[in-house]
Amino acid sequence: MVQGLVMNKGFSEAERKAVYRAIRERRDVRRGFLPDPLPDDLLQRLLACAHQAPSVGLMQPWRFIVVRDRQIHRSVHEIFREANAEAVGDFDDARQALYTGLKLEGLLEAPQHICVVCDENARQGHGLGRKTMPETALYSAVCAIQNLWLAARAEGVGVGWVSILHPEKLRAALNIPSGFVTVAYLCIGYVNDFLPSPELENAGWETRTPLAELVSFDRFDDRWRTRSKA
């Protein structure tokens, strides 16, 4: 620290607690959506937060399709039904029974959806940072989704990421041209409540790994190699 200068630029204690609470209490919401769409000013605030995300080369590759047409909701739900029926066969009997009891989407309940697509070849940013790792364009779009998700939690808005969808069928339903990658399909709206812990934990599908098992220093931890093959 430079003598005589206060270098701490952090938030106040109350502000820090609010940020950490939003992170801790964020949930992948699949049920309990209320029928009314979000007010336009709130939706714009959430999208503005997404748009503040970091992006490689400042390329800002994200594009947001707000879907309010109920017919499109039904079409996407049918795409989910087909993909979900195929996914069931991937599990043995015990796990299959658990899978079929999970609530994995809120497509018909949520008043609106947001499809996030990525322009992997956007000229903006002039290619900076993408020559050796072109996938960073997709990573940037995911950062935007996380921004939106955390801001939504702070506003009392539920967000659910539906990944059990055939990308090409979703592309056709939303008229997404080639060259744009469908990164996420989100259900979004006010909800009755937020669960105290993730729904998949509550259902017994999976448990959270302690942080200590996922951190190493200076070198790759061989425990992870064993874990990935288990």
N, C-alpha and C positions, 0 to 999 in steps of 0.2 A: 504494500500500500504506500502510495506517495505520501510523505509526511505532511500532515495538516489537511489532507483530503479524505473525505468519506467516500469510499468506492462502492458501497452497497447500493445497488440499484434495484434490489428486490421489491416485491410487493409487501404490503402490510400483512400482519398475521392473519387478519380476517380474510383478506383477498387470497392468500395462499391456501387457507383452509377451504375456501370455495372451489379453487381450481382442483385441489386434491380430492374433494368430495365428488365433483363431477366425474373425475376419472374413476374413482372407486365405485360409484353408484351407476355408472353407465350400464345399460342392459340391452341385449338383443331382444326386442319386444315382438311377440308374435300373437298376443291376445289382449283383449281389453281395450281395443281402440274405440274411441267415441266417434260418432258419425259426422260431425261438422268438420269441414276442411279448416286448416290453419288460416288465420287472417293473413292477408297479403303482406302486410308490413312485417309480421313475424317470419313468414316464409322467406322474405327478402333478407332479413337479418341473418337467418341460418345459412342461406346461400352465400351471403357476403362473408361470413366466417369461413365457409368452405373455400371461398376464393382467396382468402388470406393465407392459405397453406403454402409451405415451401415447395418449390419446384425446380428441377434441374435446369440450369441456364435461364431461369425465369421464363420457361416456355409456357407455363400455365396450360397444360394439355387437356384439362378437364372440361367436359361439356355436360350440362344438366338438363335432362328432359323431365319436366314436371307433368305427370300423367294424372288427369282428373276424370277422364272419360271412363265411365263405368263399363262400357263394352270392352275397352282395352283391358281393364282390370280382369274381366271375365276371361278374355283371351289368354292373358298371362297366367291366370289361375289354371287354365286347361293345360298350358305348357308345363306348369309345375306338376300337375296330376300325372302326366305322362312320364316325366323324369323321375318322380317319386316312386311310381310303380316299378320302374326299372331298378331303382336303387335298393328296393327291399330285398331283391335276390342276392345282394352282395354280402348278406349277413347269415350266420348260422341261426338255428331255430331260436335259441334263447335271446340272442342279440336282435334277431328279427322281430320278436314279440315286443321287445322294448322299443325298437325303432318305430313300429307302427302305432305305438301309443304316444309318440312325441307330437307336439304341436310345432310345425316347422315353418309356418307362414301365416300371414294375416292379410292376404291379398284381397279378399272380398270384404273384410271388416274395415281395413284402413281407408280413410276418405280420399287419400291421394298417395301416389307413388312418385318416386324419383329414380330415374335411370341415369347412372353416371357412366359416360363413355369417355374414352381417351383417344385423342388424336396423336398417335405415336410418331407421326412424321411432320408435326407442326413446324413451320418455318421459324416461328417465334423462338428466341433463344439461340438461333444460329448454330444449333447442334452442340453447343457447349456442354461437356460432360456426358455426351451420349455416344461418342465414338467407340469407347471400350465397354460401356455398359448401357446399351440402348433401352434395356428394361427399366431404367430409372424414370422413364416417362410414365410407366404404369405405377411405379412406386409413388410418384408425385400425385397421381390421381387418388391413390389410397390415402395419402396424407390429407387431401381435401375432404374425403369421406369421414375420416376420424375427427377433423375439425367440426364438421357439421354435426356429428354424433354427440360430441361433448357439449356443444352449444345447445343442441336440442335438449339434452338432459338438464341443463341449467334452466331451461325455459319450461320444464315439465312436459316435454314432448317426447313421445316414444318413437324409436326407429328400429326397424327390423330388416336385416340383410337376408334376402332370399337368394341362395346360390344353387338351389336344386332346379335349374332351368336349362334347357338346351339353348346355347347362345345363338345358333343360327335361326331358330324359331323365334326367339326374342327379337333378334335383328329384323326379321321380316315383319313382326307385329308392330314395330315402332319405326319402320322404314329407315333403319340405320344403314348408311352406305358402307361399302368396303373401305378399308383404311382406318376405320374407327373401331376400337375394341370396347365391347361391353364389359365394364369392370364390376359394376354392382347394380342390383335392382333392390331398391329400398321401399319398404312400407313406412309411412310417416303420418303421425297424427297425435292428438291428445289421447291419453289413456287413463283408465280407472286408477291404476296404481303401478308402481315399480317393485319388482320382487327384491327381497333383501339379498338374494344370491342368484347367480345365473340359473336359468331354467334347466339347462342340461345337467348341472350339478344336482339340482333338486330331484330330477327324474332318475338319477343314478347312471346316466350315460357315461360321464367322465368326471374326474376330480382334478382340481387345480394342482399343478406341480409347485412345490416350494421354490422360491426364487434361488435359494442357495444351490440347488441342483442344476441351475441353468446359467451359472456365472463361472467363468474361469479367468485366470490372469496370465497373459503373455503367450499361452499356447492353447491349442485345442484340447479339450478334455475327452479322453477316450471313453469315459462313461457314456457320452452322448452317442458314440458309434454303436455301442451295445443297445442303448435305448431305442435307436432308430430301427433296429432289426427285430426288436421284440414283437 
